[in-house]
Amino acid sequence: MTVVLELKAEVEEALRKKALANGFDIDVYLQRLIERDVERAKTLDEILAPARKSFAESGMTEEELNEIIDRERQAFRDEKNNQRS
């Protein structure tokens, strides 16, 4: 894919300097910047979006979810304590 960018002269010069400082020509430097941005780690909101959507569609209340979490947390603690005995 070919992309044409119109940059201010000072931006182009700054990019050229950064590219050279990193051992690349400007085309390779820009390509790496773009790839790094596209491949960046997802944000917590992006990761949680499917779970939030599923929860909203479930019709479950927050109180019901809290009860399940509390019950499972207690079961985990009980199991852990039984393993120590």
DODRENDO-138677 format. One record per residue: residue number from 1; x, y, z of N, C-alpha, C in turn. Coordinates in steps of 0.02 Angstrom, whole numbers, padded with zeros to 5 digits. Layout:
<sites>
<site><num>NUM</num><n_xx>X</n_xx><n_yy>Y</n_yy><n_zz>Z</n_zz><ca_xx>X</ca_xx><ca_yy>Y</ca_yy><ca_zz>Z</ca_zz><c_xx>X</c_xx><c_yy>Y</c_yy><c_zz>Z</c_zz></site>
...
</sites>
This chain:
<sites>
<site><num>1</num><n_xx>00042</n_xx><n_yy>-00059</n_yy><n_zz>00000</n_zz><ca_xx>00000</ca_xx><ca_yy>00000</ca_yy><ca_zz>00000</ca_zz><c_xx>00045</c_xx><c_yy>00062</c_yy><c_zz>00000</c_zz></site>
<site><num>2</num><n_xx>00026</n_xx><n_yy>00109</n_yy><n_zz>-00040</n_zz><ca_xx>00064</ca_xx><ca_yy>00171</ca_yy><ca_zz>-00044</ca_zz><c_xx>00022</c_xx><c_yy>00226</c_yy><c_zz>-00014</c_zz></site>
<site><num>3</num><n_xx>00053</n_xx><n_yy>00267</n_yy><n_zz>00029</n_zz><ca_xx>00020</ca_xx><ca_yy>00323</ca_yy><ca_zz>00061</ca_zz><c_xx>00061</c_xx><c_yy>00385</c_yy><c_zz>00048</c_zz></site>
<site><num>4</num><n_xx>00027</n_xx><n_yy>00440</n_yy><n_zz>00032</n_zz><ca_xx>00061</ca_xx><ca_yy>00503</ca_yy><ca_zz>00022</ca_zz><c_xx>00041</c_xx><c_yy>00549</c_yy><c_zz>00079</c_zz></site>
<site><num>5</num><n_xx>00091</n_xx><n_yy>00577</n_yy><n_zz>00113</n_zz><ca_xx>00079</ca_xx><ca_yy>00623</ca_yy><ca_zz>00168</ca_zz><c_xx>00106</c_xx><c_yy>00692</c_yy><c_zz>00152</c_zz></site>
<site><num>6</num><n_xx>00068</n_xx><n_yy>00742</n_yy><n_zz>00170</n_zz><ca_xx>00092</ca_xx><ca_yy>00811</ca_yy><ca_zz>00165</ca_zz><c_xx>00110</c_xx><c_yy>00833</c_yy><c_zz>00235</c_zz></site>
<site><num>7</num><n_xx>00174</n_xx><n_yy>00842</n_yy><n_zz>00247</n_zz><ca_xx>00198</ca_xx><ca_yy>00861</ca_yy><ca_zz>00313</ca_zz><c_xx>00229</c_xx><c_yy>00931</c_yy><c_zz>00311</c_zz></site>
<site><num>8</num><n_xx>00224</n_xx><n_yy>00965</n_yy><n_zz>00367</n_zz><ca_xx>00258</ca_xx><ca_yy>01029</ca_yy><ca_zz>00373</ca_zz><c_xx>00333</c_xx><c_yy>01016</c_yy><c_zz>00368</c_zz></site>
<site><num>9</num><n_xx>00370</n_xx><n_yy>01063</n_yy><n_zz>00342</n_zz><ca_xx>00441</ca_xx><ca_yy>01055</ca_yy><ca_zz>00333</ca_zz><c_xx>00477</c_xx><c_yy>01038</c_yy><c_zz>00398</c_zz></site>
<site><num>10</num><n_xx>00458</n_xx><n_yy>01070</n_yy><n_zz>00452</n_zz><ca_xx>00491</ca_xx><ca_yy>01057</ca_yy><ca_zz>00516</ca_zz><c_xx>00475</c_xx><c_yy>00987</c_yy><c_zz>00542</c_zz></site>
<site><num>11</num><n_xx>00415</n_xx><n_yy>00961</n_yy><n_zz>00529</n_zz><ca_xx>00397</ca_xx><ca_yy>00894</ca_yy><ca_zz>00549</ca_zz><c_xx>00437</c_xx><c_yy>00843</c_yy><c_zz>00508</c_zz></site>
<site><num>12</num><n_xx>00442</n_xx><n_yy>00855</n_yy><n_zz>00443</n_zz><ca_xx>00481</ca_xx><ca_yy>00811</ca_yy><ca_zz>00401</ca_zz><c_xx>00554</c_xx><c_yy>00809</c_yy><c_zz>00423</c_zz></site>
<site><num>13</num><n_xx>00582</n_xx><n_yy>00866</n_yy><n_zz>00438</n_zz><ca_xx>00651</ca_xx><ca_yy>00869</ca_yy><ca_zz>00460</ca_zz><c_xx>00661</c_xx><c_yy>00832</c_yy><c_zz>00526</c_zz></site>
<site><num>14</num><n_xx>00614</n_xx><n_yy>00841</n_yy><n_zz>00573</n_zz><ca_xx>00619</ca_xx><ca_yy>00806</ca_yy><ca_zz>00637</ca_zz><c_xx>00614</c_xx><c_yy>00731</c_yy><c_zz>00626</c_zz></site>
<site><num>15</num><n_xx>00570</n_xx><n_yy>00709</n_yy><n_zz>00582</n_zz><ca_xx>00564</ca_xx><ca_yy>00637</ca_yy><ca_zz>00567</ca_zz><c_xx>00628</c_xx><c_yy>00610</c_yy><c_zz>00536</c_zz></site>
<site><num>16</num><n_xx>00655</n_xx><n_yy>00649</n_yy><n_zz>00490</n_zz><ca_xx>00717</ca_xx><ca_yy>00628</ca_yy><ca_zz>00456</ca_zz><c_xx>00773</c_xx><c_yy>00620</c_yy><c_zz>00507</c_zz></site>
<site><num>17</num><n_xx>00779</n_xx><n_yy>00667</n_yy><n_zz>00554</n_zz><ca_xx>00831</ca_xx><ca_yy>00663</ca_yy><ca_zz>00605</ca_zz><c_xx>00821</c_xx><c_yy>00603</c_yy><c_zz>00650</c_zz></site>
<site><num>18</num><n_xx>00758</n_xx><n_yy>00591</n_yy><n_zz>00671</n_zz><ca_xx>00745</ca_xx><ca_yy>00533</ca_yy><ca_zz>00713</ca_zz><c_xx>00759</c_xx><c_yy>00468</c_yy><c_zz>00677</c_zz></site>
<site><num>19</num><n_xx>00740</n_xx><n_yy>00466</n_yy><n_zz>00613</n_zz><ca_xx>00753</ca_xx><ca_yy>00406</ca_yy><ca_zz>00573</ca_zz><c_xx>00827</c_xx><c_yy>00392</c_yy><c_zz>00569</c_zz></site>
<site><num>20</num><n_xx>00866</n_xx><n_yy>00443</n_yy><n_zz>00553</n_zz><ca_xx>00938</ca_xx><ca_yy>00435</ca_yy><ca_zz>00548</ca_zz><c_xx>00969</c_xx><c_yy>00415</c_yy><c_zz>00615</c_zz></site>
<site><num>21</num><n_xx>00944</n_xx><n_yy>00446</n_yy><n_zz>00668</n_zz><ca_xx>00970</ca_xx><ca_yy>00430</ca_yy><ca_zz>00735</ca_zz><c_xx>00957</c_xx><c_yy>00357</c_yy><c_zz>00753</c_zz></site>
<site><num>22</num><n_xx>00904</n_xx><n_yy>00328</n_yy><n_zz>00724</n_zz><ca_xx>00887</ca_xx><ca_yy>00259</ca_yy><ca_zz>00738</ca_zz><c_xx>00913</c_xx><c_yy>00211</c_yy><c_zz>00684</c_zz></site>
<site><num>23</num><n_xx>00950</n_xx><n_yy>00239</n_yy><n_zz>00636</n_zz><ca_xx>00982</ca_xx><ca_yy>00198</ca_yy><ca_zz>00585</ca_zz><c_xx>00937</c_xx><c_yy>00179</c_yy><c_zz>00526</c_zz></site>
<site><num>24</num><n_xx>00885</n_xx><n_yy>00217</n_yy><n_zz>00514</n_zz><ca_xx>00838</ca_xx><ca_yy>00202</ca_yy><ca_zz>00460</ca_zz><c_xx>00831</c_xx><c_yy>00261</c_yy><c_zz>00413</c_zz></site>
<site><num>25</num><n_xx>00809</n_xx><n_yy>00246</n_yy><n_zz>00351</n_zz><ca_xx>00787</ca_xx><ca_yy>00302</ca_yy><ca_zz>00310</ca_zz><c_xx>00716</c_xx><c_yy>00318</c_yy><c_zz>00331</c_zz></site>
<site><num>26</num><n_xx>00691</n_xx><n_yy>00375</n_yy><n_zz>00310</n_zz><ca_xx>00627</ca_xx><ca_yy>00399</ca_yy><ca_zz>00335</ca_zz><c_xx>00569</c_xx><c_yy>00353</c_yy><c_zz>00318</c_zz></site>
<site><num>27</num><n_xx>00570</n_xx><n_yy>00320</n_yy><n_zz>00260</n_zz><ca_xx>00516</ca_xx><ca_yy>00275</ca_yy><ca_zz>00241</ca_zz><c_xx>00511</c_xx><c_yy>00215</c_yy><c_zz>00288</c_zz></site>
<site><num>28</num><n_xx>00568</n_xx><n_yy>00185</n_yy><n_zz>00303</n_zz><ca_xx>00569</ca_xx><ca_yy>00128</ca_yy><ca_zz>00348</ca_zz><c_xx>00550</c_xx><c_yy>00149</c_yy><c_zz>00418</c_zz></site>
<site><num>29</num><n_xx>00574</n_xx><n_yy>00207</n_yy><n_zz>00440</n_zz><ca_xx>00558</ca_xx><ca_yy>00232</ca_yy><ca_zz>00506</ca_zz><c_xx>00483</c_xx><c_yy>00243</c_yy><c_zz>00514</c_zz></site>
<site><num>30</num><n_xx>00452</n_xx><n_yy>00275</n_yy><n_zz>00464</n_zz><ca_xx>00380</ca_xx><ca_yy>00286</ca_yy><ca_zz>00467</ca_zz><c_xx>00341</c_xx><c_yy>00220</c_yy><c_zz>00466</c_zz></site>
<site><num>31</num><n_xx>00363</n_xx><n_yy>00174</n_yy><n_zz>00425</n_zz><ca_xx>00330</ca_xx><ca_yy>00109</ca_yy><ca_zz>00422</ca_zz><c_xx>00333</c_xx><c_yy>00075</c_yy><c_zz>00490</c_zz></site>
<site><num>32</num><n_xx>00390</n_xx><n_yy>00076</n_yy><n_zz>00523</n_zz><ca_xx>00397</ca_xx><ca_yy>00046</ca_yy><ca_zz>00589</ca_zz><c_xx>00354</c_xx><c_yy>00080</c_yy><c_zz>00641</c_zz></site>
<site><num>33</num><n_xx>00350</n_xx><n_yy>00147</n_yy><n_zz>00638</n_zz><ca_xx>00307</ca_xx><ca_yy>00183</ca_yy><ca_zz>00685</ca_zz><c_xx>00234</c_xx><c_yy>00162</c_yy><c_zz>00677</c_zz></site>
<site><num>34</num><n_xx>00212</n_xx><n_yy>00158</n_yy><n_zz>00615</n_zz><ca_xx>00143</ca_xx><ca_yy>00139</ca_yy><ca_zz>00601</ca_zz><c_xx>00129</c_xx><c_yy>00068</c_yy><c_zz>00624</c_zz></site>
<site><num>35</num><n_xx>00174</n_xx><n_yy>00022</n_yy><n_zz>00607</n_zz><ca_xx>00165</ca_xx><ca_yy>-00048</ca_yy><ca_zz>00627</ca_zz><c_xx>00163</c_xx><c_yy>-00055</c_yy><c_zz>00703</c_zz></site>
<site><num>36</num><n_xx>00207</n_xx><n_yy>-00019</n_yy><n_zz>00737</n_zz><ca_xx>00208</ca_xx><ca_yy>-00023</ca_yy><ca_zz>00810</ca_zz><c_xx>00142</c_xx><c_yy>00003</c_yy><c_zz>00840</c_zz></site>
<site><num>37</num><n_xx>00115</n_xx><n_yy>00056</n_yy><n_zz>00810</n_zz><ca_xx>00052</ca_xx><ca_yy>00082</ca_yy><ca_zz>00835</ca_zz><c_xx>-00005</c_xx><c_yy>00033</c_yy><c_zz>00823</c_zz></site>
<site><num>38</num><n_xx>-00007</n_xx><n_yy>00003</n_yy><n_zz>00764</n_zz><ca_xx>-00060</ca_xx><ca_yy>-00043</ca_yy><ca_zz>00747</ca_zz><c_xx>-00056</c_xx><c_yy>-00106</c_yy><c_zz>00789</c_zz></site>
<site><num>39</num><n_xx>00004</n_xx><n_yy>-00129</n_yy><n_zz>00804</n_zz><ca_xx>00014</ca_xx><ca_yy>-00192</ca_yy><ca_zz>00840</ca_zz><c_xx>00018</c_xx><c_yy>-00182</c_yy><c_zz>00916</c_zz></site>
<site><num>40</num><n_xx>00008</n_xx><n_yy>-00122</n_yy><n_zz>00939</n_zz><ca_xx>00014</ca_xx><ca_yy>-00107</ca_yy><ca_zz>01010</ca_zz><c_xx>-00033</c_xx><c_yy>-00151</c_yy><c_zz>01051</c_zz></site>
<site><num>41</num><n_xx>-00017</n_xx><n_yy>-00158</n_yy><n_zz>01113</n_zz><ca_xx>-00059</ca_xx><ca_yy>-00197</ca_yy><ca_zz>01158</ca_zz><c_xx>-00126</c_xx><c_yy>-00163</c_yy><c_zz>01166</c_zz></site>
<site><num>42</num><n_xx>-00177</n_xx><n_yy>-00204</n_yy><n_zz>01174</n_zz><ca_xx>-00244</ca_xx><ca_yy>-00177</ca_yy><ca_zz>01183</ca_zz><c_xx>-00250</c_xx><c_yy>-00143</c_yy><c_zz>01251</c_zz></site>
<site><num>43</num><n_xx>-00294</n_xx><n_yy>-00093</n_yy><n_zz>01254</n_zz><ca_xx>-00308</ca_xx><ca_yy>-00060</ca_yy><ca_zz>01317</ca_zz><c_xx>-00353</c_xx><c_yy>-00105</c_yy><c_zz>01359</c_zz></site>
<site><num>44</num><n_xx>-00358</n_xx><n_yy>-00092</n_yy><n_zz>01423</n_zz><ca_xx>-00401</ca_xx><ca_yy>-00130</ca_yy><ca_zz>01467</ca_zz><c_xx>-00473</c_xx><c_yy>-00126</c_yy><c_zz>01444</c_zz></site>
<site><num>45</num><n_xx>-00495</n_xx><n_yy>-00067</n_yy><n_zz>01422</n_zz><ca_xx>-00563</ca_xx><ca_yy>-00059</ca_yy><ca_zz>01396</ca_zz><c_xx>-00575</c_xx><c_yy>-00104</c_yy><c_zz>01335</c_zz></site>
<site><num>46</num><n_xx>-00526</n_xx><n_yy>-00109</n_yy><n_zz>01291</n_zz><ca_xx>-00533</ca_xx><ca_yy>-00152</ca_yy><ca_zz>01232</ca_zz><c_xx>-00536</c_xx><c_yy>-00226</c_yy><c_zz>01251</c_zz></site>
<site><num>47</num><n_xx>-00497</n_xx><n_yy>-00245</n_yy><n_zz>01301</n_zz><ca_xx>-00497</ca_xx><ca_yy>-00314</ca_yy><ca_zz>01324</ca_zz><c_xx>-00563</c_xx><c_yy>-00333</c_yy><c_zz>01357</c_zz></site>
<site><num>48</num><n_xx>-00589</n_xx><n_yy>-00287</n_yy><n_zz>01398</n_zz><ca_xx>-00649</ca_xx><ca_yy>-00301</ca_yy><ca_zz>01436</ca_zz><c_xx>-00714</c_xx><c_yy>-00291</c_yy><c_zz>01397</c_zz></site>
<site><num>49</num><n_xx>-00712</n_xx><n_yy>-00259</n_yy><n_zz>01340</n_zz><ca_xx>-00772</ca_xx><ca_yy>-00243</ca_yy><ca_zz>01302</ca_zz><c_xx>-00817</c_xx><c_yy>-00305</c_yy><c_zz>01290</c_zz></site>
<site><num>50</num><n_xx>-00790</n_xx><n_yy>-00362</n_yy><n_zz>01268</n_zz><ca_xx>-00835</ca_xx><ca_yy>-00420</ca_yy><ca_zz>01257</ca_zz><c_xx>-00868</c_xx><c_yy>-00444</c_yy><c_zz>01321</c_zz></site>
<site><num>51</num><n_xx>-00831</n_xx><n_yy>-00444</n_yy><n_zz>01377</n_zz><ca_xx>-00860</ca_xx><ca_yy>-00466</ca_yy><ca_zz>01441</ca_zz><c_xx>-00914</c_xx><c_yy>-00417</c_yy><c_zz>01464</c_zz></site>
<site><num>52</num><n_xx>-00901</n_xx><n_yy>-00353</n_yy><n_zz>01456</n_zz><ca_xx>-00952</ca_xx><ca_yy>-00303</ca_yy><ca_zz>01475</ca_zz><c_xx>-01015</c_xx><c_yy>-00310</c_yy><c_zz>01433</c_zz></site>
<site><num>53</num><n_xx>-01006</n_xx><n_yy>-00322</n_yy><n_zz>01369</n_zz><ca_xx>-01063</ca_xx><ca_yy>-00331</ca_yy><ca_zz>01324</ca_zz><c_xx>-01103</c_xx><c_yy>-00393</c_yy><c_zz>01344</c_zz></site>
<site><num>54</num><n_xx>-01068</n_xx><n_yy>-00447</n_yy><n_zz>01357</n_zz><ca_xx>-01101</ca_xx><ca_yy>-00509</ca_yy><ca_zz>01377</ca_zz><c_xx>-01139</c_xx><c_yy>-00500</c_yy><c_zz>01442</c_zz></site>
<site><num>55</num><n_xx>-01108</n_xx><n_yy>-00465</n_yy><n_zz>01490</n_zz><ca_xx>-01141</ca_xx><ca_yy>-00452</ca_yy><ca_zz>01554</ca_zz><c_xx>-01205</c_xx><c_yy>-00410</c_yy><c_zz>01543</c_zz></site>
<site><num>56</num><n_xx>-01200</n_xx><n_yy>-00358</n_yy><n_zz>01503</n_zz><ca_xx>-01258</ca_xx><ca_yy>-00315</ca_yy><ca_zz>01490</ca_zz><c_xx>-01314</c_xx><c_yy>-00355</c_yy><c_zz>01457</c_zz></site>
<site><num>57</num><n_xx>-01296</n_xx><n_yy>-00400</n_yy><n_zz>01412</n_zz><ca_xx>-01347</ca_xx><ca_yy>-00440</ca_yy><ca_zz>01377</ca_zz><c_xx>-01376</c_xx><c_yy>-00495</c_yy><c_zz>01421</c_zz></site>
<site><num>58</num><n_xx>-01341</n_xx><n_yy>-00514</n_yy><n_zz>01475</n_zz><ca_xx>-01364</ca_xx><ca_yy>-00569</ca_yy><ca_zz>01517</ca_zz><c_xx>-01425</c_xx><c_yy>-00551</c_yy><c_zz>01559</c_zz></site>
<site><num>59</num><n_xx>-01433</n_xx><n_yy>-00487</n_yy><n_zz>01573</n_zz><ca_xx>-01489</ca_xx><ca_yy>-00466</ca_yy><ca_zz>01615</ca_zz><c_xx>-01473</c_xx><c_yy>-00472</c_yy><c_zz>01690</c_zz></site>
<site><num>60</num><n_xx>-01414</n_xx><n_yy>-00496</n_yy><n_zz>01706</n_zz><ca_xx>-01394</ca_xx><ca_yy>-00504</ca_yy><ca_zz>01776</ca_zz><c_xx>-01382</c_xx><c_yy>-00435</c_yy><c_zz>01806</c_zz></site>
<site><num>61</num><n_xx>-01400</n_xx><n_yy>-00428</n_yy><n_zz>01869</n_zz><ca_xx>-01386</ca_xx><ca_yy>-00365</ca_yy><ca_zz>01904</ca_zz><c_xx>-01315</c_xx><c_yy>-00366</c_yy><c_zz>01932</c_zz></site>
<site><num>62</num><n_xx>-01290</n_xx><n_yy>-00308</n_yy><n_zz>01949</n_zz><ca_xx>-01224</ca_xx><ca_yy>-00305</ca_yy><ca_zz>01981</ca_zz><c_xx>-01225</c_xx><c_yy>-00339</c_yy><c_zz>02049</c_zz></site>
<site><num>63</num><n_xx>-01282</n_xx><n_yy>-00334</n_yy><n_zz>02084</n_zz><ca_xx>-01287</ca_xx><ca_yy>-00367</ca_yy><ca_zz>02149</ca_zz><c_xx>-01282</c_xx><c_yy>-00443</c_yy><c_zz>02141</c_zz></site>
<site><num>64</num><n_xx>-01315</n_xx><n_yy>-00471</n_yy><n_zz>02090</n_zz><ca_xx>-01311</ca_xx><ca_yy>-00543</ca_yy><ca_zz>02078</ca_zz><c_xx>-01240</c_xx><c_yy>-00564</c_yy><c_zz>02061</c_zz></site>
<site><num>65</num><n_xx>-01207</n_xx><n_yy>-00525</n_yy><n_zz>02020</n_zz><ca_xx>-01137</ca_xx><ca_yy>-00539</ca_yy><ca_zz>02003</ca_zz><c_xx>-01093</c_xx><c_yy>-00536</c_yy><c_zz>02064</c_zz></site>
<site><num>66</num><n_xx>-01103</n_xx><n_yy>-00485</n_yy><n_zz>02106</n_zz><ca_xx>-01064</ca_xx><ca_yy>-00480</ca_yy><ca_zz>02168</ca_zz><c_xx>-01074</c_xx><c_yy>-00540</c_yy><c_zz>02213</c_zz></site>
<site><num>67</num><n_xx>-01136</n_xx><n_yy>-00565</n_yy><n_zz>02217</n_zz><ca_xx>-01150</ca_xx><ca_yy>-00624</ca_yy><ca_zz>02258</ca_zz><c_xx>-01112</c_xx><c_yy>-00685</c_yy><c_zz>02232</c_zz></site>
<site><num>68</num><n_xx>-01112</n_xx><n_yy>-00694</n_yy><n_zz>02166</n_zz><ca_xx>-01075</ca_xx><ca_yy>-00750</ca_yy><ca_zz>02136</ca_zz><c_xx>-01001</c_xx><c_yy>-00745</c_yy><c_zz>02151</c_zz></site>
<site><num>69</num><n_xx>-00974</n_xx><n_yy>-00685</n_yy><n_zz>02141</n_zz><ca_xx>-00903</ca_xx><ca_yy>-00674</ca_yy><ca_zz>02153</ca_zz><c_xx>-00886</c_xx><c_yy>-00687</c_yy><c_zz>02227</c_zz></site>
<site><num>70</num><n_xx>-00927</n_xx><n_yy>-00660</n_yy><n_zz>02272</n_zz><ca_xx>-00914</ca_xx><ca_yy>-00670</ca_yy><ca_zz>02344</ca_zz><c_xx>-00917</c_xx><c_yy>-00744</c_yy><c_zz>02362</c_zz></site>
<site><num>71</num><n_xx>-00967</n_xx><n_yy>-00780</n_yy><n_zz>02335</n_zz><ca_xx>-00974</ca_xx><ca_yy>-00851</ca_yy><ca_zz>02349</ca_zz><c_xx>-00913</c_xx><c_yy>-00891</c_yy><c_zz>02324</c_zz></site>
<site><num>72</num><n_xx>-00891</n_xx><n_yy>-00875</n_yy><n_zz>02263</n_zz><ca_xx>-00833</ca_xx><ca_yy>-00910</ca_yy><ca_zz>02234</ca_zz><c_xx>-00768</c_xx><c_yy>-00892</c_yy><c_zz>02270</c_zz></site>
<site><num>73</num><n_xx>-00762</n_xx><n_yy>-00830</n_yy><n_zz>02291</n_zz><ca_xx>-00703</ca_xx><ca_yy>-00809</ca_yy><ca_zz>02329</ca_zz><c_xx>-00699</c_xx><c_yy>-00847</c_yy><c_zz>02395</c_zz></site>
<site><num>74</num><n_xx>-00757</n_xx><n_yy>-00854</n_yy><n_zz>02428</n_zz><ca_xx>-00758</ca_xx><ca_yy>-00890</ca_yy><ca_zz>02492</ca_zz><c_xx>-00743</c_xx><c_yy>-00964</c_yy><c_zz>02481</c_zz></site>
<site><num>75</num><n_xx>-00769</n_xx><n_yy>-00993</n_yy><n_zz>02428</n_zz><ca_xx>-00755</ca_xx><ca_yy>-01063</ca_yy><ca_zz>02413</ca_zz><c_xx>-00681</c_xx><c_yy>-01074</c_yy><c_zz>02400</c_zz></site>
<site><num>76</num><n_xx>-00650</n_xx><n_yy>-01027</n_yy><n_zz>02366</n_zz><ca_xx>-00578</ca_xx><ca_yy>-01031</ca_yy><ca_zz>02353</ca_zz><c_xx>-00539</c_xx><c_yy>-01027</c_yy><c_zz>02418</c_zz></site>
<site><num>77</num><n_xx>-00558</n_xx><n_yy>-00981</n_yy><n_zz>02461</n_zz><ca_xx>-00524</ca_xx><ca_yy>-00974</ca_yy><ca_zz>02526</ca_zz><c_xx>-00532</c_xx><c_yy>-01037</c_yy><c_zz>02568</c_zz></site>
<site><num>78</num><n_xx>-00593</n_xx><n_yy>-01064</n_yy><n_zz>02568</n_zz><ca_xx>-00606</ca_xx><ca_yy>-01125</ca_yy><ca_zz>02606</ca_zz><c_xx>-00563</c_xx><c_yy>-01182</c_yy><c_zz>02580</c_zz></site>
<site><num>79</num><n_xx>-00559</n_xx><n_yy>-01190</n_yy><n_zz>02515</n_zz><ca_xx>-00519</ca_xx><ca_yy>-01243</ca_yy><ca_zz>02485</ca_zz><c_xx>-00445</c_xx><c_yy>-01234</c_yy><c_zz>02502</c_zz></site>
<site><num>80</num><n_xx>-00422</n_xx><n_yy>-01172</n_yy><n_zz>02499</n_zz><ca_xx>-00352</ca_xx><ca_yy>-01157</ca_yy><ca_zz>02514</ca_zz><c_xx>-00337</c_xx><c_yy>-01174</c_yy><c_zz>02587</c_zz></site>
<site><num>81</num><n_xx>-00383</n_xx><n_yy>-01156</n_yy><n_zz>02632</n_zz><ca_xx>-00373</ca_xx><ca_yy>-01169</ca_yy><ca_zz>02703</ca_zz><c_xx>-00375</c_xx><c_yy>-01245</c_yy><c_zz>02717</c_zz></site>
<site><num>82</num><n_xx>-00417</n_xx><n_yy>-01282</n_yy><n_zz>02682</n_zz><ca_xx>-00421</ca_xx><ca_yy>-01354</ca_yy><ca_zz>02691</ca_zz><c_xx>-00357</c_xx><c_yy>-01389</c_yy><c_zz>02668</c_zz></site>
<site><num>83</num><n_xx>-00324</n_xx><n_yy>-01361</n_yy><n_zz>02618</n_zz><ca_xx>-00263</ca_xx><ca_yy>-01390</ca_yy><ca_zz>02593</ca_zz><c_xx>-00206</c_xx><c_yy>-01380</c_yy><c_zz>02643</c_zz></site>
<site><num>84</num><n_xx>-00209</n_xx><n_yy>-01328</n_yy><n_zz>02683</n_zz><ca_xx>-00157</ca_xx><ca_yy>-01314</ca_yy><ca_zz>02732</ca_zz><c_xx>-00163</c_xx><c_yy>-01360</c_yy><c_zz>02793</c_zz></site>
<site><num>85</num><n_xx>-00224</n_xx><n_yy>-01382</n_yy><n_zz>02807</n_zz><ca_xx>-00236</ca_xx><ca_yy>-01423</ca_yy><ca_zz>02867</ca_zz><c_xx>-00210</c_xx><c_yy>-01493</c_yy><c_zz>02860</c_zz></site>
</sites>
